[in-house]
């Protein structure tokens, strides 16, 4: 999540874990911004560190 002045500007979350894999989602209005790319990349890197296969 990216916060600015305590307001969420962008976020990515792993809302489902199944068979050692996850799905990543973000707010629709934020998808074209680079902040969402950064948030998603951090989620994916955390998965790889934990040997979870990102989809």
Kinemage of the C-alpha trace (Angstrom):
@kinemage 1
@onewidth
@group {chain A} dominant
@subgroup {mainchain}
@vectorlist {calphas} color= white
{ca unk a 1} P 0.000 0.000 0.000
{ca unk a 2} L 1.181 3.513 -0.755
{ca unk a 3} L -0.044 6.208 1.633
{ca unk a 4} L 0.262 9.962 1.297
{ca unk a 5} L -1.048 12.126 4.118
{ca unk a 6} L -2.802 9.001 5.492
{ca unk a 7} L -4.734 8.556 2.220
{ca unk a 8} L -4.409 5.311 0.240
{ca unk a 9} L -3.094 6.121 -3.227
{ca unk a 10} L -2.409 2.598 -4.369
{ca unk a 11} L -2.505 -0.941 -3.057
{ca unk a 12} L -2.135 -4.523 -4.112
{ca unk a 13} L -3.354 -7.466 -2.084
{ca unk a 14} L -3.231 -11.208 -2.082
{ca unk a 15} L -6.803 -11.981 -1.176
{ca unk a 16} L -6.667 -15.704 -1.917
{ca unk a 17} L -4.057 -18.385 -1.304
{ca unk a 18} L -4.768 -21.782 -2.850
{ca unk a 19} L -2.348 -24.636 -3.511
{ca unk a 20} L 0.656 -22.432 -2.696
{ca unk a 21} L -0.321 -19.745 -5.206
{ca unk a 22} L -1.976 -16.308 -4.963
{ca unk a 23} L -3.825 -13.814 -7.132
{ca unk a 24} L -2.903 -10.125 -7.072
{ca unk a 25} L -5.485 -7.384 -7.493
{ca unk a 26} L -5.498 -3.619 -7.220
{ca unk a 27} L -7.997 -0.783 -7.331
{ca unk a 28} L -9.260 -0.263 -10.883
{ca unk a 29} L -8.670 3.498 -10.869
{ca unk a 30} L -5.025 2.957 -9.812
{ca unk a 31} L -4.007 0.212 -12.266
{ca unk a 32} L -2.480 2.525 -14.859
{ca unk a 33} L -0.312 4.345 -12.321
{ca unk a 34} L 3.244 3.306 -11.576
{ca unk a 35} L 2.489 3.119 -7.844
{ca unk a 36} L 0.309 0.072 -8.399
{ca unk a 37} L 3.084 -1.576 -10.396
{ca unk a 38} L 5.441 -1.018 -7.464
{ca unk a 39} L 2.911 -2.405 -4.964
{ca unk a 40} L 2.221 -5.473 -7.103
{ca unk a 41} L 5.922 -6.109 -7.636
{ca unk a 42} L 6.485 -6.060 -3.876
{ca unk a 43} L 3.704 -8.609 -3.332
{ca unk a 44} L 5.160 -10.847 -6.048
{ca unk a 45} L 8.694 -10.599 -4.638
{ca unk a 46} L 7.397 -11.482 -1.168
{ca unk a 47} L 5.724 -14.560 -2.693
{ca unk a 48} L 8.914 -15.652 -4.367
{ca unk a 49} L 10.802 -15.254 -1.075
{ca unk a 50} L 8.224 -17.550 0.542
{ca unk a 51} L 8.240 -20.029 -2.372
{ca unk a 52} L 4.649 -19.198 -3.327
{ca unk a 53} L 3.905 -19.200 -7.073
{ca unk a 54} L 2.300 -15.912 -8.145
{ca unk a 55} L -0.333 -16.145 -10.907
